[in-house]
Amino acid sequence: MTDTKAAPSFEASLSELEAIVTQMESGDLPLAEALQKFERGIALSRASQQALEQAEQKVKILLAEQGTEKLTDLPDNTAS
């Protein structure tokens, strides 16, 4: 029997990452715990980025199958 845990969903990873950021921003964590949270946050960030890249690749494949080969970037709404 293989002991492999399924990766959390993108949404679950993002939610956990947001909670970690909130905890770390509070400044109340002991150093050792802050380092553990930081390490977990990095892992979640990488997994989320990989999930986004895989989703983008699937979209590109689907668009290519439909004869639309170009993916248009969405406007950046973070700039004010």
A tleap script that builds the chain and sets N, CA, C and O, in Angstrom:
source leaprc.protein.ff14SB
mol = sequence {
  NMET THR ASP THR LYS ALA ALA PRO SER PHE
  GLU ALA SER LEU SER GLU LEU GLU ALA ILE
  VAL THR GLN MET GLU SER GLY ASP LEU PRO
  LEU ALA GLU ALA LEU GLN LYS PHE GLU ARG
  GLY ILE ALA LEU SER ARG ALA SER GLN GLN
  ALA LEU GLU GLN ALA GLU GLN LYS VAL LYS
  ILE LEU LEU ALA GLU GLN GLY THR GLU LYS
  LEU THR ASP LEU PRO ASP ASN THR ALA CSER
}
set mol.1.N position { 0.844 -1.178 0.000 }
set mol.1.CA position { 0.000 0.000 0.000 }
set mol.1.C position { 0.887 1.238 0.000 }
set mol.1.O position { 1.830 1.327 0.786 }
set mol.2.N position { 0.595 2.175 -0.862 }
set mol.2.CA position { 1.383 3.397 -0.978 }
set mol.2.C position { 0.802 4.461 -0.059 }
set mol.2.O position { -0.415 4.635 0.013 }
set mol.3.N position { 1.689 5.177 0.651 }
set mol.3.CA position { 1.255 6.212 1.578 }
set mol.3.C position { 1.497 7.578 0.957 }
set mol.3.O position { 2.433 8.287 1.325 }
set mol.4.N position { 0.626 7.939 0.000 }
set mol.4.CA position { 0.766 9.241 -0.641 }
set mol.4.C position { -0.468 10.067 -0.334 }
set mol.4.O position { -1.595 9.601 -0.500 }
set mol.5.N position { -0.251 11.290 0.113 }
set mol.5.CA position { -1.346 12.203 0.392 }
set mol.5.C position { -1.629 13.009 -0.861 }
set mol.5.O position { -0.712 13.483 -1.532 }
set mol.6.N position { -2.898 13.159 -1.165 }
set mol.6.CA position { -3.276 13.981 -2.304 }
set mol.6.C position { -2.961 15.439 -1.985 }
set mol.6.O position { -3.137 15.895 -0.855 }
set mol.7.N position { -2.502 16.145 -2.980 }
set mol.7.CA position { -2.207 17.563 -2.796 }
set mol.7.C position { -3.516 18.296 -2.510 }
set mol.7.O position { -4.552 17.974 -3.092 }
set mol.8.N position { -3.467 19.272 -1.620 }
set mol.8.CA position { -4.693 20.034 -1.352 }
set mol.8.C position { -5.117 20.806 -2.595 }
set mol.8.O position { -4.299 21.100 -3.466 }
set mol.9.N position { -6.390 21.124 -2.666 }
set mol.9.CA position { -6.880 21.878 -3.814 }
set mol.9.C position { -6.240 23.267 -3.830 }
set mol.9.O position { -5.709 23.735 -2.823 }
set mol.10.N position { -6.302 23.903 -4.983 }
set mol.10.CA position { -5.759 25.251 -5.115 }
set mol.10.C position { -6.415 26.174 -4.093 }
set mol.10.O position { -5.739 26.963 -3.433 }
set mol.11.N position { -7.718 26.069 -3.969 }
set mol.11.CA position { -8.459 26.933 -3.060 }
set mol.11.C position { -8.061 26.687 -1.604 }
set mol.11.O position { -7.911 27.633 -0.831 }
set mol.12.N position { -7.887 25.405 -1.229 }
set mol.12.CA position { -7.474 25.077 0.139 }
set mol.12.C position { -6.067 25.589 0.414 }
set mol.12.O position { -5.787 26.096 1.500 }
set mol.13.N position { -5.180 25.456 -0.574 }
set mol.13.CA position { -3.813 25.953 -0.425 }
set mol.13.C position { -3.799 27.461 -0.248 }
set mol.13.O position { -3.085 27.988 0.605 }
set mol.14.N position { -4.587 28.148 -1.052 }
set mol.14.CA position { -4.653 29.600 -0.975 }
set mol.14.C position { -5.213 30.052 0.370 }
set mol.14.O position { -4.721 31.013 0.961 }
set mol.15.N position { -6.224 29.369 0.844 }
set mol.15.CA position { -6.817 29.698 2.135 }
set mol.15.C position { -5.813 29.502 3.270 }
set mol.15.O position { -5.697 30.345 4.160 }
set mol.16.N position { -5.093 28.385 3.230 }
set mol.16.CA position { -4.086 28.127 4.258 }
set mol.16.C position { -2.957 29.148 4.185 }
set mol.16.O position { -2.464 29.607 5.215 }
set mol.17.N position { -2.555 29.498 2.987 }
set mol.17.CA position { -1.500 30.489 2.804 }
set mol.17.C position { -1.931 31.848 3.366 }
set mol.17.O position { -1.136 32.530 4.014 }
set mol.18.N position { -3.163 32.235 3.125 }
set mol.18.CA position { -3.676 33.498 3.671 }
set mol.18.C position { -3.675 33.477 5.197 }
set mol.18.O position { -3.349 34.481 5.831 }
set mol.19.N position { -4.038 32.336 5.790 }
set mol.19.CA position { -4.032 32.216 7.245 }
set mol.19.C position { -2.609 32.338 7.790 }
set mol.19.O position { -2.389 32.974 8.821 }
set mol.20.N position { -1.658 31.736 7.106 }
set mol.20.CA position { -0.261 31.819 7.529 }
set mol.20.C position { 0.233 33.259 7.471 }
set mol.20.O position { 0.912 33.725 8.386 }
set mol.21.N position { -0.104 33.950 6.410 }
set mol.21.CA position { 0.316 35.354 6.272 }
set mol.21.C position { -0.253 36.179 7.419 }
set mol.21.O position { 0.453 36.996 8.009 }
set mol.22.N position { -1.519 35.968 7.732 }
set mol.22.CA position { -2.158 36.708 8.827 }
set mol.22.C position { -1.453 36.428 10.151 }
set mol.22.O position { -1.194 37.348 10.927 }
set mol.23.N position { -1.144 35.159 10.408 }
set mol.23.CA position { -0.460 34.792 11.650 }
set mol.23.C position { 0.921 35.422 11.719 }
set mol.23.O position { 1.328 35.924 12.766 }
set mol.24.N position { 1.636 35.398 10.611 }
set mol.24.CA position { 2.994 35.934 10.619 }
set mol.24.C position { 2.993 37.452 10.726 }
set mol.24.O position { 3.876 38.033 11.357 }
set mol.25.N position { 2.006 38.095 10.114 }
set mol.25.CA position { 1.925 39.548 10.199 }
set mol.25.C position { 1.604 40.031 11.609 }
set mol.25.O position { 1.914 41.168 11.964 }
set mol.26.N position { 0.988 39.174 12.409 }
set mol.26.CA position { 0.650 39.568 13.775 }
set mol.26.C position { 1.911 39.790 14.615 }
set mol.26.O position { 1.898 40.565 15.571 }
set mol.27.N position { 2.996 39.104 14.252 }
set mol.27.CA position { 4.251 39.251 14.976 }
set mol.27.C position { 4.280 38.549 16.320 }
set mol.27.O position { 5.210 38.753 17.101 }
set mol.28.N position { 3.283 37.729 16.606 }
set mol.28.CA position { 3.190 37.063 17.902 }
set mol.28.C position { 3.769 35.653 17.922 }
set mol.28.O position { 3.748 34.994 18.962 }
set mol.29.N position { 4.280 35.183 16.799 }
set mol.29.CA position { 4.792 33.814 16.733 }
set mol.29.C position { 6.226 33.747 17.239 }
set mol.29.O position { 7.031 34.631 16.945 }
set mol.30.N position { 6.550 32.701 17.998 }
set mol.30.CA position { 7.958 32.490 18.348 }
set mol.30.C position { 8.763 32.204 17.071 }
set mol.30.O position { 8.207 31.739 16.076 }
set mol.31.N position { 10.041 32.478 17.103 }
set mol.31.CA position { 10.883 32.353 15.919 }
set mol.31.C position { 10.785 30.974 15.274 }
set mol.31.O position { 10.616 30.877 14.059 }
set mol.32.N position { 10.887 29.919 16.056 }
set mol.32.CA position { 10.855 28.557 15.500 }
set mol.32.C position { 9.535 28.292 14.778 }
set mol.32.O position { 9.522 27.703 13.696 }
set mol.33.N position { 8.431 28.724 15.373 }
set mol.33.CA position { 7.128 28.515 14.752 }
set mol.33.C position { 6.979 29.386 13.503 }
set mol.33.O position { 6.393 28.954 12.510 }
set mol.34.N position { 7.504 30.605 13.552 }
set mol.34.CA position { 7.456 31.489 12.388 }
set mol.34.C position { 8.227 30.881 11.223 }
set mol.34.O position { 7.790 30.965 10.076 }
set mol.35.N position { 9.363 30.274 11.511 }
set mol.35.CA position { 10.143 29.622 10.455 }
set mol.35.C position { 9.392 28.434 9.856 }
set mol.35.O position { 9.422 28.217 8.645 }
set mol.36.N position { 8.716 27.666 10.718 }
set mol.36.CA position { 7.919 26.539 10.220 }
set mol.36.C position { 6.774 27.038 9.334 }
set mol.36.O position { 6.492 26.464 8.282 }
set mol.37.N position { 6.127 28.102 9.770 }
set mol.37.CA position { 5.021 28.668 8.990 }
set mol.37.C position { 5.543 29.216 7.656 }
set mol.37.O position { 4.905 29.047 6.617 }
set mol.38.N position { 6.695 29.866 7.694 }
set mol.38.CA position { 7.293 30.401 6.471 }
set mol.38.C position { 7.597 29.271 5.497 }
set mol.38.O position { 7.308 29.378 4.305 }
set mol.39.N position { 8.178 28.194 6.002 }
set mol.39.CA position { 8.507 27.045 5.158 }
set mol.39.C position { 7.236 26.447 4.537 }
set mol.39.O position { 7.215 26.108 3.353 }
set mol.40.N position { 6.190 26.325 5.343 }
set mol.40.CA position { 4.915 25.796 4.839 }
set mol.40.C position { 4.329 26.746 3.785 }
set mol.40.O position { 3.783 26.308 2.773 }
set mol.41.N position { 4.453 28.044 4.040 }
set mol.41.CA position { 3.952 29.030 3.101 }
set mol.41.C position { 4.653 28.947 1.757 }
set mol.41.O position { 4.017 29.052 0.708 }
set mol.42.N position { 5.965 28.759 1.790 }
set mol.42.CA position { 6.728 28.612 0.539 }
set mol.42.C position { 6.250 27.379 -0.224 }
set mol.42.O position { 6.060 27.435 -1.439 }
set mol.43.N position { 6.055 26.272 0.481 }
set mol.43.CA position { 5.593 25.044 -0.166 }
set mol.43.C position { 4.210 25.246 -0.782 }
set mol.43.O position { 3.957 24.804 -1.903 }
set mol.44.N position { 3.316 25.914 -0.049 }
set mol.44.CA position { 1.971 26.176 -0.571 }
set mol.44.C position { 2.020 27.100 -1.777 }
set mol.44.O position { 1.284 26.907 -2.745 }
set mol.45.N position { 2.882 28.096 -1.717 }
set mol.45.CA position { 3.026 29.037 -2.833 }
set mol.45.C position { 3.504 28.319 -4.089 }
set mol.45.O position { 2.986 28.552 -5.181 }
set mol.46.N position { 4.480 27.459 -3.930 }
set mol.46.CA position { 4.999 26.707 -5.082 }
set mol.46.C position { 3.940 25.771 -5.657 }
set mol.46.O position { 3.781 25.671 -6.874 }
set mol.47.N position { 3.219 25.087 -4.770 }
set mol.47.CA position { 2.174 24.166 -5.235 }
set mol.47.C position { 1.066 24.929 -5.953 }
set mol.47.O position { 0.544 24.460 -6.964 }
set mol.48.N position { 0.706 26.099 -5.438 }
set mol.48.CA position { -0.331 26.912 -6.063 }
set mol.48.C position { 0.120 27.421 -7.427 }
set mol.48.O position { -0.653 27.422 -8.386 }
set mol.49.N position { 1.363 27.848 -7.505 }
set mol.49.CA position { 1.900 28.327 -8.786 }
set mol.49.C position { 1.897 27.195 -9.818 }
set mol.49.O position { 1.562 27.406 -10.983 }
set mol.50.N position { 2.270 26.003 -9.378 }
set mol.50.CA position { 2.278 24.859 -10.282 }
set mol.50.C position { 0.853 24.533 -10.754 }
set mol.50.O position { 0.639 24.219 -11.925 }
set mol.51.N position { -0.111 24.612 -9.839 }
set mol.51.CA position { -1.503 24.347 -10.215 }
set mol.51.C position { -1.996 25.367 -11.232 }
set mol.51.O position { -2.706 25.015 -12.173 }
set mol.52.N position { -1.620 26.633 -11.044 }
set mol.52.CA position { -2.006 27.672 -11.998 }
set mol.52.C position { -1.369 27.436 -13.364 }
set mol.52.O position { -2.021 27.615 -14.393 }
set mol.53.N position { -0.110 27.039 -13.378 }
set mol.53.CA position { 0.575 26.765 -14.641 }
set mol.53.C position { -0.068 25.588 -15.366 }
set mol.53.O position { -0.204 25.614 -16.589 }
set mol.54.N position { -0.465 24.556 -14.620 }
set mol.54.CA position { -1.121 23.405 -15.232 }
set mol.54.C position { -2.485 23.796 -15.800 }
set mol.54.O position { -2.867 23.341 -16.878 }
set mol.55.N position { -3.210 24.634 -15.074 }
set mol.55.CA position { -4.513 25.096 -15.563 }
set mol.55.C position { -4.338 25.932 -16.824 }
set mol.55.O position { -5.112 25.796 -17.771 }
set mol.56.N position { -3.322 26.798 -16.842 }
set mol.56.CA position { -3.067 27.610 -18.020 }
set mol.56.C position { -2.729 26.731 -19.217 }
set mol.56.O position { -3.176 26.998 -20.333 }
set mol.57.N position { -1.943 25.687 -18.990 }
set mol.57.CA position { -1.578 24.778 -20.075 }
set mol.57.C position { -2.818 24.073 -20.625 }
set mol.57.O position { -2.949 23.906 -21.837 }
set mol.58.N position { -3.730 23.659 -19.737 }
set mol.58.CA position { -4.962 23.014 -20.186 }
set mol.58.C position { -5.804 23.974 -21.025 }
set mol.58.O position { -6.375 23.587 -22.044 }
set mol.59.N position { -5.873 25.232 -20.582 }
set mol.59.CA position { -6.635 26.227 -21.332 }
set mol.59.C position { -6.024 26.415 -22.716 }
set mol.59.O position { -6.746 26.491 -23.710 }
set mol.60.N position { -4.694 26.490 -22.781 }
set mol.60.CA position { -4.022 26.649 -24.070 }
set mol.60.C position { -4.323 25.479 -24.991 }
set mol.60.O position { -4.551 25.669 -26.185 }
set mol.61.N position { -4.324 24.275 -24.446 }
set mol.61.CA position { -4.623 23.081 -25.244 }
set mol.61.C position { -6.060 23.144 -25.759 }
set mol.61.O position { -6.318 22.872 -26.931 }
set mol.62.N position { -6.984 23.501 -24.884 }
set mol.62.CA position { -8.385 23.593 -25.300 }
set mol.62.C position { -8.586 24.670 -26.358 }
set mol.62.O position { -9.347 24.476 -27.306 }
set mol.63.N position { -7.911 25.799 -26.202 }
set mol.63.CA position { -8.017 26.863 -27.205 }
set mol.63.C position { -7.427 26.424 -28.535 }
set mol.63.O position { -7.976 26.732 -29.592 }
set mol.64.N position { -6.310 25.704 -28.486 }
set mol.64.CA position { -5.688 25.212 -29.717 }
set mol.64.C position { -6.615 24.237 -30.430 }
set mol.64.O position { -6.694 24.236 -31.659 }
set mol.65.N position { -7.311 23.414 -29.667 }
set mol.65.CA position { -8.257 22.467 -30.257 }
set mol.65.C position { -9.428 23.182 -30.915 }
set mol.65.O position { -10.025 22.660 -31.856 }
set mol.66.N position { -9.760 24.371 -30.428 }
set mol.66.CA position { -10.858 25.151 -30.991 }
set mol.66.C position { -10.398 26.069 -32.109 }
set mol.66.O position { -11.208 26.774 -32.710 }
set mol.67.N position { -9.108 26.065 -32.388 }
set mol.67.CA position { -8.579 26.904 -33.452 }
set mol.67.C position { -8.182 28.288 -32.982 }
set mol.67.O position { -7.790 29.123 -33.797 }
set mol.68.N position { -8.274 28.549 -31.704 }
set mol.68.CA position { -7.856 29.823 -31.131 }
set mol.68.C position { -6.569 29.558 -30.376 }
set mol.68.O position { -6.593 28.959 -29.301 }
set mol.69.N position { -5.448 29.997 -30.922 }
set mol.69.CA position { -4.161 29.639 -30.340 }
set mol.69.C position { -3.591 30.674 -29.392 }
set mol.69.O position { -2.600 30.407 -28.711 }
set mol.70.N position { -4.197 31.847 -29.333 }
set mol.70.CA position { -3.627 32.899 -28.499 }
set mol.70.C position { -4.429 33.060 -27.222 }
set mol.70.O position { -5.659 33.099 -27.247 }
set mol.71.N position { -3.727 33.150 -26.118 }
set mol.71.CA position { -4.335 33.405 -24.823 }
set mol.71.C position { -4.167 34.890 -24.531 }
set mol.71.O position { -3.047 35.400 -24.575 }
set mol.72.N position { -5.228 35.576 -24.241 }
set mol.72.CA position { -5.160 37.013 -23.973 }
set mol.72.C position { -5.033 37.227 -22.477 }
set mol.72.O position { -5.804 36.669 -21.696 }
set mol.73.N position { -4.047 38.048 -22.072 }
set mol.73.CA position { -3.883 38.359 -20.666 }
set mol.73.C position { -5.039 39.216 -20.181 }
set mol.73.O position { -5.529 40.089 -20.897 }
set mol.74.N position { -5.467 38.950 -18.952 }
set mol.74.CA position { -6.487 39.782 -18.339 }
set mol.74.C position { -5.858 41.060 -17.831 }
set mol.74.O position { -4.673 41.066 -17.500 }
set mol.75.N position { -6.612 42.141 -17.758 }
set mol.75.CA position { -6.044 43.381 -17.232 }
set mol.75.C position { -5.647 43.213 -15.780 }
set mol.75.O position { -6.300 42.490 -15.028 }
set mol.76.N position { -4.585 43.879 -15.392 }
set mol.76.CA position { -4.091 43.830 -14.018 }
set mol.76.C position { -4.877 44.839 -13.201 }
set mol.76.O position { -4.688 46.046 -13.349 }
set mol.77.N position { -5.760 44.346 -12.335 }
set mol.77.CA position { -6.597 45.226 -11.527 }
set mol.77.C position { -5.933 45.608 -10.208 }
set mol.77.O position { -6.533 46.320 -9.402 }
set mol.78.N position { -4.701 45.145 -9.975 }
set mol.78.CA position { -4.037 45.460 -8.717 }
set mol.78.C position { -3.379 46.820 -8.753 }
set mol.78.O position { -3.115 47.396 -7.698 }
set mol.79.N position { -3.107 47.354 -9.934 }
set mol.79.CA position { -2.476 48.667 -10.045 }
set mol.79.C position { -3.516 49.741 -9.815 }
set mol.79.O position { -4.600 49.704 -10.397 }
set mol.80.N position { -3.193 50.671 -8.991 }
set mol.80.CA position { -4.151 51.751 -8.709 }
set mol.80.C position { -3.589 53.068 -9.162 }
set mol.80.O position { -4.242 54.101 -9.014 }
savepdb mol mol.pdb
quit
